[in-house]
Amino acid sequence: MKGWRSRFIFTLVVYLAGFATAIYTLAPAPEGKAIEHSDKNSPQSKFNSEEFVENFNTGMHKCLEFGKEAALRTGKLLREKVKEMRDA
């Protein structure tokens, strides 16, 4: 890798991969159970943590799938552009 552009793209990919890994690591597991609150009058008891976990997990998996598809499309586009540049 010689040019600053290559280094920049490599650094960007590594940074985004690390960020995505951190988000995925912090996301709750799909099979996780919510903690039950014993005090029914507390403000926390009105918050449905199971529903939140399920919605958050669904959203996180949608984001991951979108990211995978975007990475595949970007890789395909880059391969096509590199091939065009080599053939020209």
FENTAJO-V702158 format. One record per residue. N is the residue number from 0. RES is the residue in one small letter. D_FIRST is the distance of its C-alpha to the first C-alpha in Angstrom with 1 decimal. Layout:
((N,RES,D_FIRST) (N,RES,D_FIRST))
This chain:
((0,m,0.0) (1,k,3.8) (2,g,6.3) (3,w,8.5) (4,r,9.1) (5,s,6.0) (6,r,6.8) (7,f,10.3) (8,i,10.5) (9,f,9.2) (10,t,11.8) (11,l,14.3) (12,v,14.2) (13,v,14.7) (14,y,17.4) (15,l,19.2) (16,a,19.2) (17,g,20.8) (18,f,23.2) (19,a,24.2) (20,t,24.8) (21,a,27.0) (22,i,29.0) (23,y,29.5) (24,t,30.6) (25,l,33.0) (26,a,34.5) (27,p,37.9) (28,a,38.3) (29,p,40.1) (30,e,42.9) (31,g,43.5) (32,k,47.0) (33,a,47.9) (34,i,49.9) (35,e,53.5) (36,h,55.2) (37,s,58.7) (38,d,59.9) (39,k,60.5) (40,n,61.2) (41,s,57.9) (42,p,55.5) (43,q,52.9) (44,s,55.2) (45,k,54.9) (46,f,51.2) (47,n,50.5) (48,s,47.6) (49,e,47.5) (50,e,47.1) (51,f,44.4) (52,v,42.5) (53,e,42.9) (54,n,41.8) (55,f,38.8) (56,n,37.7) (57,t,38.2) (58,g,36.2) (59,m,33.3) (60,h,33.2) (61,k,33.3) (62,c,30.3) (63,l,28.3) (64,e,29.3) (65,f,28.4) (66,g,24.9) (67,k,24.4) (68,e,25.7) (69,a,23.5) (70,a,20.4) (71,l,21.6) (72,r,22.4) (73,t,19.1) (74,g,17.3) (75,k,19.8) (76,l,19.5) (77,l,15.8) (78,r,16.3) (79,e,19.2) (80,k,17.4) (81,v,14.7) (82,k,17.6) (83,e,19.6) (84,m,17.1) (85,r,16.9) (86,d,20.7) (87,a,21.5))
